[in-house]
Amino acid sequence: MTRERQRLYDWYRQNGVTEEQIQAISAFDDEIEKSDKRFYSHTKLESDLNGKEKKEYWRNRNARA
């Protein structure tokens, strides 16, 4: 767990959130993090494309529309 998440969970505790609720939030956060990792491991962002790749991407995208 990252320090940022630990600080957030500590803040939750200080503001009345139960341990059971924090565990549920943590499980949800873990699933979101896994989902993000899967997405970004299979996705090349447009901002990462070079000029030729970007033109090809948009040509193919517009052809499907």
mmCIF file as gemmi writes it, N, C-alpha and C atoms, coordinates in Angstrom:
data_model
loop_
_atom_site.group_PDB
_atom_site.id
_atom_site.type_symbol
_atom_site.label_atom_id
_atom_site.label_alt_id
_atom_site.label_comp_id
_atom_site.label_asym_id
_atom_site.label_entity_id
_atom_site.label_seq_id
_atom_site.pdbx_PDB_ins_code
_atom_site.Cartn_x
_atom_site.Cartn_y
_atom_site.Cartn_z
_atom_site.occupancy
_atom_site.B_iso_or_equiv
_atom_site.pdbx_formal_charge
_atom_site.auth_seq_id
_atom_site.auth_asym_id
_atom_site.pdbx_PDB_model_num
ATOM 1 N N . MET Axp A 1 ? 0.846 -1.175 0 1 0 ? 1 A 1
ATOM 2 C CA . MET Axp A 1 ? 0 0 0 1 0 ? 1 A 1
ATOM 3 C C . MET Axp A 1 ? 0.894 1.241 0 1 0 ? 1 A 1
ATOM 4 N N . THR Axp A 2 ? 0.488 2.206 -0.771 1 0 ? 2 A 1
ATOM 5 C CA . THR Axp A 2 ? 1.286 3.424 -0.852 1 0 ? 2 A 1
ATOM 6 C C . THR Axp A 2 ? 1.09 4.279 0.401 1 0 ? 2 A 1
ATOM 7 N N . ARG Axp A 3 ? 2.041 5.136 0.624 1 0 ? 3 A 1
ATOM 8 C CA . ARG Axp A 3 ? 1.934 6.052 1.769 1 0 ? 3 A 1
ATOM 9 C C . ARG Axp A 3 ? 0.709 6.949 1.635 1 0 ? 3 A 1
ATOM 10 N N . GLU Axp A 4 ? 0.433 7.345 0.39 1 0 ? 4 A 1
ATOM 11 C CA . GLU Axp A 4 ? -0.723 8.222 0.158 1 0 ? 4 A 1
ATOM 12 C C . GLU Axp A 4 ? -2.02 7.528 0.564 1 0 ? 4 A 1
ATOM 13 N N . ARG Axp A 5 ? -2.156 6.256 0.166 1 0 ? 5 A 1
ATOM 14 C CA . ARG Axp A 5 ? -3.367 5.515 0.548 1 0 ? 5 A 1
ATOM 15 C C . ARG Axp A 5 ? -3.414 5.311 2.056 1 0 ? 5 A 1
ATOM 16 N N . GLN Axp A 6 ? -2.285 5.031 2.673 1 0 ? 6 A 1
ATOM 17 C CA . GLN Axp A 6 ? -2.255 4.833 4.12 1 0 ? 6 A 1
ATOM 18 C C . GLN Axp A 6 ? -2.687 6.104 4.844 1 0 ? 6 A 1
ATOM 19 N N . ARG Axp A 7 ? -2.198 7.256 4.38 1 0 ? 7 A 1
ATOM 20 C CA . ARG Axp A 7 ? -2.611 8.531 4.978 1 0 ? 7 A 1
ATOM 21 C C . ARG Axp A 7 ? -4.115 8.76 4.808 1 0 ? 7 A 1
ATOM 22 N N . LEU Axp A 8 ? -4.625 8.399 3.636 1 0 ? 8 A 1
ATOM 23 C CA . LEU Axp A 8 ? -6.054 8.56 3.387 1 0 ? 8 A 1
ATOM 24 C C . LEU Axp A 8 ? -6.863 7.667 4.326 1 0 ? 8 A 1
ATOM 25 N N . TYR Axp A 9 ? -6.438 6.426 4.494 1 0 ? 9 A 1
ATOM 26 C CA . TYR Axp A 9 ? -7.154 5.512 5.386 1 0 ? 9 A 1
ATOM 27 C C . TYR Axp A 9 ? -7.058 5.976 6.839 1 0 ? 9 A 1
ATOM 28 N N . ASP Axp A 10 ? -5.916 6.534 7.221 1 0 ? 10 A 1
ATOM 29 C CA . ASP Axp A 10 ? -5.783 7.103 8.565 1 0 ? 10 A 1
ATOM 30 C C . ASP Axp A 10 ? -6.75 8.263 8.749 1 0 ? 10 A 1
ATOM 31 N N . TRP Axp A 11 ? -6.886 9.082 7.721 1 0 ? 11 A 1
ATOM 32 C CA . TRP Axp A 11 ? -7.83 10.204 7.775 1 0 ? 11 A 1
ATOM 33 C C . TRP Axp A 11 ? -9.26 9.678 7.929 1 0 ? 11 A 1
ATOM 34 N N . TYR Axp A 12 ? -9.582 8.602 7.177 1 0 ? 12 A 1
ATOM 35 C CA . TYR Axp A 12 ? -10.911 7.987 7.312 1 0 ? 12 A 1
ATOM 36 C C . TYR Axp A 12 ? -11.149 7.559 8.764 1 0 ? 12 A 1
ATOM 37 N N . ARG Axp A 13 ? -10.156 6.89 9.361 1 0 ? 13 A 1
ATOM 38 C CA . ARG Axp A 13 ? -10.293 6.438 10.753 1 0 ? 13 A 1
ATOM 39 C C . ARG Axp A 13 ? -10.558 7.609 11.684 1 0 ? 13 A 1
ATOM 40 N N . GLN Axp A 14 ? -9.839 8.682 11.502 1 0 ? 14 A 1
ATOM 41 C CA . GLN Axp A 14 ? -10.002 9.86 12.356 1 0 ? 14 A 1
ATOM 42 C C . GLN Axp A 14 ? -11.377 10.494 12.198 1 0 ? 14 A 1
ATOM 43 N N . ASN Axp A 15 ? -12.009 10.234 11.072 1 0 ? 15 A 1
ATOM 44 C CA . ASN Axp A 15 ? -13.311 10.851 10.798 1 0 ? 15 A 1
ATOM 45 C C . ASN Axp A 15 ? -14.469 9.864 10.894 1 0 ? 15 A 1
ATOM 46 N N . GLY Axp A 16 ? -14.243 8.763 11.63 1 0 ? 16 A 1
ATOM 47 C CA . GLY Axp A 16 ? -15.352 7.888 11.989 1 0 ? 16 A 1
ATOM 48 C C . GLY Axp A 16 ? -15.66 6.737 11.056 1 0 ? 16 A 1
ATOM 49 N N . VAL Axp A 17 ? -14.829 6.478 10.076 1 0 ? 17 A 1
ATOM 50 C CA . VAL Axp A 17 ? -15.072 5.352 9.177 1 0 ? 17 A 1
ATOM 51 C C . VAL Axp A 17 ? -14.606 4.082 9.891 1 0 ? 17 A 1
ATOM 52 N N . THR Axp A 18 ? -15.427 3.033 9.84 1 0 ? 18 A 1
ATOM 53 C CA . THR Axp A 18 ? -15.096 1.781 10.53 1 0 ? 18 A 1
ATOM 54 C C . THR Axp A 18 ? -14.027 1.003 9.761 1 0 ? 18 A 1
ATOM 55 N N . GLU Axp A 19 ? -13.359 0.098 10.467 1 0 ? 19 A 1
ATOM 56 C CA . GLU Axp A 19 ? -12.338 -0.743 9.826 1 0 ? 19 A 1
ATOM 57 C C . GLU Axp A 19 ? -12.94 -1.592 8.71 1 0 ? 19 A 1
ATOM 58 N N . GLU Axp A 20 ? -14.151 -2.065 8.924 1 0 ? 20 A 1
ATOM 59 C CA . GLU Axp A 20 ? -14.834 -2.861 7.896 1 0 ? 20 A 1
ATOM 60 C C . GLU Axp A 20 ? -15.04 -2.033 6.626 1 0 ? 20 A 1
ATOM 61 N N . GLN Axp A 21 ? -15.449 -0.789 6.791 1 0 ? 21 A 1
ATOM 62 C CA . GLN Axp A 21 ? -15.645 0.095 5.642 1 0 ? 21 A 1
ATOM 63 C C . GLN Axp A 21 ? -14.316 0.402 4.954 1 0 ? 21 A 1
ATOM 64 N N . ILE Axp A 22 ? -13.272 0.611 5.755 1 0 ? 22 A 1
ATOM 65 C CA . ILE Axp A 22 ? -11.95 0.891 5.189 1 0 ? 22 A 1
ATOM 66 C C . ILE Axp A 22 ? -11.442 -0.316 4.402 1 0 ? 22 A 1
ATOM 67 N N . GLN Axp A 23 ? -11.687 -1.521 4.905 1 0 ? 23 A 1
ATOM 68 C CA . GLN Axp A 23 ? -11.283 -2.727 4.179 1 0 ? 23 A 1
ATOM 69 C C . GLN Axp A 23 ? -12.018 -2.829 2.843 1 0 ? 23 A 1
ATOM 70 N N . ALA Axp A 24 ? -13.302 -2.47 2.841 1 0 ? 24 A 1
ATOM 71 C CA . ALA Axp A 24 ? -14.068 -2.494 1.596 1 0 ? 24 A 1
ATOM 72 C C . ALA Axp A 24 ? -13.524 -1.45 0.613 1 0 ? 24 A 1
ATOM 73 N N . ILE Axp A 25 ? -13.202 -0.281 1.114 1 0 ? 25 A 1
ATOM 74 C CA . ILE Axp A 25 ? -12.627 0.771 0.266 1 0 ? 25 A 1
ATOM 75 C C . ILE Axp A 25 ? -11.286 0.316 -0.283 1 0 ? 25 A 1
ATOM 76 N N . SER Axp A 26 ? -10.472 -0.295 0.57 1 0 ? 26 A 1
ATOM 77 C CA . SER Axp A 26 ? -9.157 -0.784 0.151 1 0 ? 26 A 1
ATOM 78 C C . SER Axp A 26 ? -9.279 -1.85 -0.94 1 0 ? 26 A 1
ATOM 79 N N . ALA Axp A 27 ? -10.22 -2.773 -0.765 1 0 ? 27 A 1
ATOM 80 C CA . ALA Axp A 27 ? -10.427 -3.817 -1.78 1 0 ? 27 A 1
ATOM 81 C C . ALA Axp A 27 ? -10.843 -3.196 -3.107 1 0 ? 27 A 1
ATOM 82 N N . PHE Axp A 28 ? -11.721 -2.197 -3.052 1 0 ? 28 A 1
ATOM 83 C CA . PHE Axp A 28 ? -12.149 -1.499 -4.257 1 0 ? 28 A 1
ATOM 84 C C . PHE Axp A 28 ? -10.964 -0.787 -4.906 1 0 ? 28 A 1
ATOM 85 N N . ASP Axp A 29 ? -10.168 -0.078 -4.096 1 0 ? 29 A 1
ATOM 86 C CA . ASP Axp A 29 ? -8.994 0.624 -4.614 1 0 ? 29 A 1
ATOM 87 C C . ASP Axp A 29 ? -8.019 -0.347 -5.275 1 0 ? 29 A 1
ATOM 88 N N . ASP Axp A 30 ? -7.838 -1.526 -4.666 1 0 ? 30 A 1
ATOM 89 C CA . ASP Axp A 30 ? -6.946 -2.542 -5.243 1 0 ? 30 A 1
ATOM 90 C C . ASP Axp A 30 ? -7.437 -2.986 -6.614 1 0 ? 30 A 1
ATOM 91 N N . GLU Axp A 31 ? -8.741 -3.208 -6.744 1 0 ? 31 A 1
ATOM 92 C CA . GLU Axp A 31 ? -9.306 -3.64 -8.029 1 0 ? 31 A 1
ATOM 93 C C . GLU Axp A 31 ? -9.156 -2.557 -9.092 1 0 ? 31 A 1
ATOM 94 N N . ILE Axp A 32 ? -9.362 -1.317 -8.716 1 0 ? 32 A 1
ATOM 95 C CA . ILE Axp A 32 ? -9.199 -0.205 -9.657 1 0 ? 32 A 1
ATOM 96 C C . ILE Axp A 32 ? -7.749 -0.116 -10.11 1 0 ? 32 A 1
ATOM 97 N N . GLU Axp A 33 ? -6.826 -0.277 -9.178 1 0 ? 33 A 1
ATOM 98 C CA . GLU Axp A 33 ? -5.405 -0.214 -9.508 1 0 ? 33 A 1
ATOM 99 C C . GLU Axp A 33 ? -5.031 -1.348 -10.475 1 0 ? 33 A 1
ATOM 100 N N . LYS Axp A 34 ? -5.538 -2.551 -10.227 1 0 ? 34 A 1
ATOM 101 C CA . LYS Axp A 34 ? -5.277 -3.675 -11.123 1 0 ? 34 A 1
ATOM 102 C C . LYS Axp A 34 ? -5.865 -3.411 -12.51 1 0 ? 34 A 1
ATOM 103 N N . SER Axp A 35 ? -7.074 -2.868 -12.533 1 0 ? 35 A 1
ATOM 104 C CA . SER Axp A 35 ? -7.73 -2.56 -13.803 1 0 ? 35 A 1
ATOM 105 C C . SER Axp A 35 ? -6.929 -1.528 -14.589 1 0 ? 35 A 1
ATOM 106 N N . ASP Axp A 36 ? -6.463 -0.502 -13.904 1 0 ? 36 A 1
ATOM 107 C CA . ASP Axp A 36 ? -5.646 0.524 -14.564 1 0 ? 36 A 1
ATOM 108 C C . ASP Axp A 36 ? -4.366 -0.075 -15.135 1 0 ? 36 A 1
ATOM 109 N N . LYS Axp A 37 ? -3.722 -0.949 -14.371 1 0 ? 37 A 1
ATOM 110 C CA . LYS Axp A 37 ? -2.489 -1.583 -14.843 1 0 ? 37 A 1
ATOM 111 C C . LYS Axp A 37 ? -2.746 -2.428 -16.084 1 0 ? 37 A 1
ATOM 112 N N . ARG Axp A 38 ? -3.865 -3.183 -16.08 1 0 ? 38 A 1
ATOM 113 C CA . ARG Axp A 38 ? -4.208 -3.983 -17.267 1 0 ? 38 A 1
ATOM 114 C C . ARG Axp A 38 ? -4.462 -3.081 -18.467 1 0 ? 38 A 1
ATOM 115 N N . PHE Axp A 39 ? -5.219 -2.016 -18.274 1 0 ? 39 A 1
ATOM 116 C CA . PHE Axp A 39 ? -5.541 -1.101 -19.359 1 0 ? 39 A 1
ATOM 117 C C . PHE Axp A 39 ? -4.275 -0.5 -19.958 1 0 ? 39 A 1
ATOM 118 N N . TYR Axp A 40 ? -3.419 0.066 -19.104 1 0 ? 40 A 1
ATOM 119 C CA . TYR Axp A 40 ? -2.236 0.749 -19.614 1 0 ? 40 A 1
ATOM 120 C C . TYR Axp A 40 ? -1.176 -0.205 -20.143 1 0 ? 40 A 1
ATOM 121 N N . SER Axp A 41 ? -1.213 -1.481 -19.742 1 0 ? 41 A 1
ATOM 122 C CA . SER Axp A 41 ? -0.253 -2.425 -20.301 1 0 ? 41 A 1
ATOM 123 C C . SER Axp A 41 ? -0.65 -2.854 -21.709 1 0 ? 41 A 1
ATOM 124 N N . HIS Axp A 42 ? -1.914 -2.613 -22.099 1 0 ? 42 A 1
ATOM 125 C CA . HIS Axp A 42 ? -2.395 -2.993 -23.426 1 0 ? 42 A 1
ATOM 126 C C . HIS Axp A 42 ? -2.789 -1.799 -24.276 1 0 ? 42 A 1
ATOM 127 N N . THR Axp A 43 ? -2.491 -0.604 -23.82 1 0 ? 43 A 1
ATOM 128 C CA . THR Axp A 43 ? -2.939 0.602 -24.507 1 0 ? 43 A 1
ATOM 129 C C . THR Axp A 43 ? -1.759 1.529 -24.766 1 0 ? 43 A 1
ATOM 130 N N . LYS Axp A 44 ? -1.72 2.051 -25.951 1 0 ? 44 A 1
ATOM 131 C CA . LYS Axp A 44 ? -0.727 3.065 -26.273 1 0 ? 44 A 1
ATOM 132 C C . LYS Axp A 44 ? -1.474 4.382 -26.396 1 0 ? 44 A 1
ATOM 133 N N . LEU Axp A 45 ? -1.141 5.319 -25.553 1 0 ? 45 A 1
ATOM 134 C CA . LEU Axp A 45 ? -1.837 6.596 -25.545 1 0 ? 45 A 1
ATOM 135 C C . LEU Axp A 45 ? -1.488 7.409 -26.779 1 0 ? 45 A 1
ATOM 136 N N . GLU Axp A 46 ? -2.445 8.182 -27.256 1 0 ? 46 A 1
ATOM 137 C CA . GLU Axp A 46 ? -2.206 9.011 -28.428 1 0 ? 46 A 1
ATOM 138 C C . GLU Axp A 46 ? -1.019 9.943 -28.204 1 0 ? 46 A 1
ATOM 139 N N . SER Axp A 47 ? -0.867 10.419 -26.992 1 0 ? 47 A 1
ATOM 140 C CA . SER Axp A 47 ? 0.235 11.329 -26.694 1 0 ? 47 A 1
ATOM 141 C C . SER Axp A 47 ? 1.597 10.648 -26.821 1 0 ? 47 A 1
ATOM 142 N N . ASP Axp A 48 ? 1.624 9.308 -26.788 1 0 ? 48 A 1
ATOM 143 C CA . ASP Axp A 48 ? 2.871 8.561 -26.934 1 0 ? 48 A 1
ATOM 144 C C . ASP Axp A 48 ? 3.195 8.21 -28.39 1 0 ? 48 A 1
ATOM 145 N N . LEU Axp A 49 ? 2.267 8.486 -29.298 1 0 ? 49 A 1
ATOM 146 C CA . LEU Axp A 49 ? 2.488 8.156 -30.699 1 0 ? 49 A 1
ATOM 147 C C . LEU Axp A 49 ? 3.398 9.196 -31.347 1 0 ? 49 A 1
ATOM 148 N N . ASN Axp A 50 ? 4.235 8.727 -32.27 1 0 ? 50 A 1
ATOM 149 C CA . ASN Axp A 50 ? 5.023 9.69 -33.035 1 0 ? 50 A 1
ATOM 150 C C . ASN Axp A 50 ? 4.169 10.186 -34.205 1 0 ? 50 A 1
ATOM 151 N N . GLY Axp A 51 ? 4.694 11.078 -35.018 1 0 ? 51 A 1
ATOM 152 C CA . GLY Axp A 51 ? 3.918 11.695 -36.097 1 0 ? 51 A 1
ATOM 153 C C . GLY Axp A 51 ? 3.295 10.699 -37.06 1 0 ? 51 A 1
ATOM 154 N N . LYS Axp A 52 ? 4.07 9.728 -37.556 1 0 ? 52 A 1
ATOM 155 C CA . LYS Axp A 52 ? 3.565 8.748 -38.507 1 0 ? 52 A 1
ATOM 156 C C . LYS Axp A 52 ? 2.494 7.859 -37.879 1 0 ? 52 A 1
ATOM 157 N N . GLU Axp A 53 ? 2.758 7.388 -36.656 1 0 ? 53 A 1
ATOM 158 C CA . GLU Axp A 53 ? 1.785 6.541 -35.968 1 0 ? 53 A 1
ATOM 159 C C . GLU Axp A 53 ? 0.49 7.297 -35.698 1 0 ? 53 A 1
ATOM 160 N N . LYS Axp A 54 ? 0.606 8.588 -35.374 1 0 ? 54 A 1
ATOM 161 C CA . LYS Axp A 54 ? -0.567 9.392 -35.07 1 0 ? 54 A 1
ATOM 162 C C . LYS Axp A 54 ? -1.438 9.566 -36.312 1 0 ? 54 A 1
ATOM 163 N N . LYS Axp A 55 ? -0.813 9.823 -37.464 1 0 ? 55 A 1
ATOM 164 C CA . LYS Axp A 55 ? -1.573 9.963 -38.716 1 0 ? 55 A 1
ATOM 165 C C . LYS Axp A 55 ? -2.294 8.666 -39.048 1 0 ? 55 A 1
ATOM 166 N N . GLU Axp A 56 ? -1.596 7.544 -38.878 1 0 ? 56 A 1
ATOM 167 C CA . GLU Axp A 56 ? -2.186 6.232 -39.155 1 0 ? 56 A 1
ATOM 168 C C . GLU Axp A 56 ? -3.362 5.965 -38.211 1 0 ? 56 A 1
ATOM 169 N N . TYR Axp A 57 ? -3.193 6.293 -36.957 1 0 ? 57 A 1
ATOM 170 C CA . TYR Axp A 57 ? -4.253 6.107 -35.967 1 0 ? 57 A 1
ATOM 171 C C . TYR Axp A 57 ? -5.507 6.872 -36.377 1 0 ? 57 A 1
ATOM 172 N N . TRP Axp A 58 ? -5.341 8.151 -36.717 1 0 ? 58 A 1
ATOM 173 C CA . TRP Axp A 58 ? -6.502 8.961 -37.058 1 0 ? 58 A 1
ATOM 174 C C . TRP Axp A 58 ? -7.111 8.547 -38.395 1 0 ? 58 A 1
ATOM 175 N N . ARG Axp A 59 ? -6.277 8.107 -39.34 1 0 ? 59 A 1
ATOM 176 C CA . ARG Axp A 59 ? -6.825 7.651 -40.616 1 0 ? 59 A 1
ATOM 177 C C . ARG Axp A 59 ? -7.698 6.414 -40.383 1 0 ? 59 A 1
ATOM 178 N N . ASN Axp A 60 ? -7.206 5.467 -39.592 1 0 ? 60 A 1
ATOM 179 C CA . ASN Axp A 60 ? -7.973 4.26 -39.291 1 0 ? 60 A 1
ATOM 180 C C . ASN Axp A 60 ? -9.211 4.57 -38.464 1 0 ? 60 A 1
ATOM 181 N N . ARG Axp A 61 ? -9.089 5.476 -37.544 1 0 ? 61 A 1
ATOM 182 C CA . ARG Axp A 61 ? -10.229 5.836 -36.697 1 0 ? 61 A 1
ATOM 183 C C . ARG Axp A 61 ? -11.335 6.492 -37.507 1 0 ? 61 A 1
ATOM 184 N N . ASN Axp A 62 ? -10.958 7.393 -38.406 1 0 ? 62 A 1
ATOM 185 C CA . ASN Axp A 62 ? -11.955 8.076 -39.234 1 0 ? 62 A 1
ATOM 186 C C . ASN Axp A 62 ? -12.586 7.129 -40.242 1 0 ? 62 A 1
ATOM 187 N N . ALA Axp A 63 ? -11.849 6.12 -40.681 1 0 ? 63 A 1
ATOM 188 C CA . ALA Axp A 63 ? -12.381 5.143 -41.635 1 0 ? 63 A 1
ATOM 189 C C . ALA Axp A 63 ? -13.481 4.294 -40.992 1 0 ? 63 A 1
ATOM 190 N N . ARG Axp A 64 ? -13.372 4.074 -39.691 1 0 ? 64 A 1
ATOM 191 C CA . ARG Axp A 64 ? -14.381 3.264 -38.97 1 0 ? 64 A 1
ATOM 192 C C . ARG Axp A 64 ? -15.64 4.062 -38.678 1 0 ? 64 A 1
ATOM 193 N N . ALA Axp A 65 ? -15.542 5.363 -38.653 1 0 ? 65 A 1
ATOM 194 C CA . ALA Axp A 65 ? -16.678 6.197 -38.246 1 0 ? 65 A 1
ATOM 195 C C . ALA Axp A 65 ? -17.75 6.263 -39.301 1 0 ? 65 A 1
